[in-house]
């Protein structure tokens, strides 16, 4: 599905410009969620680099508060474990373990970022946009 942010119109995946307003800037979305006041949010698919780099701050920006809290506790928990247990050791294995834990956290956030955001927004006030189907006789 290609979505036009100018006029809130869904377009076919083969479209080169919006069928309503003619805007050439169409954005591919996996799904579109709509809030009760009519605000729409497009959920993309694939790896999410902002979620991988910024983690809990990215989810806070998107107002997914529950997910943001879970990711923040995880990130600060990793930081606390690193400081409490591994900061005074001279063993390079502990440093590799810490780097591996942070890299895993970033990979999980990036790989599942859009899916987790969609689930968290659906828990609050957003619902999936359902298109009415034509009656076939």
C-alpha positions in Angstrom: 0.0 0.0 0.0 1.3 3.4 -0.9 0.0 6.3 1.2 -0.2 10.0 0.3 0.5 12.2 3.3 -0.9 15.3 1.5 -4.5 14.1 1.1 -4.6 10.9 3.3 -5.3 8.7 0.3 -4.3 5.0 -0.1 -2.9 4.2 -3.6 -2.1 1.0 -5.4 1.5 -0.3 -5.1 2.1 0.3 -8.8 1.1 4.0 -8.6 3.7 6.7 -9.4 1.7 9.5 -8.1 -1.4 10.0 -6.0 -4.7 9.3 -7.8 -6.5 12.1 -5.8 -4.1 15.1 -5.6 -1.3 14.0 -8.1 1.4 14.3 -5.4 4.5 12.3 -6.6 5.7 11.5 -3.1 4.0 8.3 -2.0 5.2 6.4 1.1 5.1 2.6 1.3 3.3 1.4 4.5 2.5 -2.1 5.7 -0.6 -0.8 7.5 -2.2 2.5 8.5 -3.6 3.0 12.0 -6.3 5.6 12.7 -7.0 7.3 16.1 -10.5 8.1 17.3 -10.0 11.8 16.4 -9.0 10.9 12.8 -5.2 11.2 13.1 -3.5 8.6 10.9 -0.2 6.9 11.5 1.6 4.8 8.8 3.5 1.7 9.9 6.3 0.8 7.6 7.9 -2.7 7.3 11.5 -3.8 7.4 14.5 -2.9 9.6 14.0 0.3 11.5 17.3 2.2 11.8 16.0 5.0 14.1 14.7 2.3 16.6 18.0 0.5 16.4 20.0 3.7 17.1 17.8 5.5 19.5 15.8 2.6 21.1 13.5 3.9 23.8 13.8 7.5 22.7 12.3 6.6 19.3 9.3 4.9 20.9 8.8 7.9 23.3 8.8 10.2 20.2 6.0 8.0 18.7 4.1 8.2 22.0 4.3 4.4 22.6 4.8 5.0 26.3 4.6 1.4 27.6 7.1 0.1 25.0 9.3 3.1 25.7 9.3 2.3 29.4 10.2 -1.4 28.8 13.1 -0.4 26.4 14.4 2.3 28.8 14.5 -0.1 31.7 16.3 -2.7 29.5 18.8 -0.1 28.3 19.5 1.4 31.7 19.6 -2.1 33.2 22.4 -3.0 30.7 24.2 0.2 31.7 23.9 -0.6 35.4 25.1 -4.2 35.0 28.1 -2.9 33.0 28.9 -0.3 35.6 28.5 -2.6 38.6 30.1 -5.8 37.4 32.3 -5.1 34.5 33.8 -1.7 34.9 36.6 -2.7 37.3 37.7 -5.8 35.5 40.7 -5.9 33.1 39.4 -9.0 31.3 38.6 -8.1 27.7 36.0 -10.9 27.6 33.7 -8.8 29.8 34.1 -5.9 27.4 33.1 -8.1 24.5 30.2 -9.4 26.5 29.0 -5.9 27.2 29.4 -4.8 23.5 27.5 -8.0 22.4 24.6 -7.2 24.8 24.3 -3.6 23.5 24.5 -4.8 19.9 21.8 -7.4 20.6 19.6 -4.8 22.1 20.1 -2.5 19.1 19.4 -5.4 16.6 16.2 -6.5 18.4 14.9 -2.9 18.5 15.7 -2.4 14.8 14.3 -5.7 13.6 11.1 -5.5 15.6 10.7 -1.7 15.9 7.8 -1.2 13.5 5.9 -4.3 14.6 6.3 -3.4 18.3 5.2 0.2 17.6 2.1 -1.1 15.8 1.1 -3.4 18.6 1.6 -0.8 21.3 -0.4 1.9 19.4 -3.2 -0.6 18.9 -3.3 -1.2 22.6 -4.2 2.4 23.3 -6.4 4.5 21.0 -5.5 3.4 17.5 -7.2 0.9 15.3 -6.3 -0.6 11.9 -7.8 1.3 9.0 -10.4 -1.1 7.5 -11.5 -0.2 3.9 -15.2 -0.9 3.2 -15.6 -3.6 0.6 -17.9 -3.3 -2.3 -21.0 -5.5 -2.3 -20.6 -8.3 -4.9 -23.8 -9.8 -6.2 
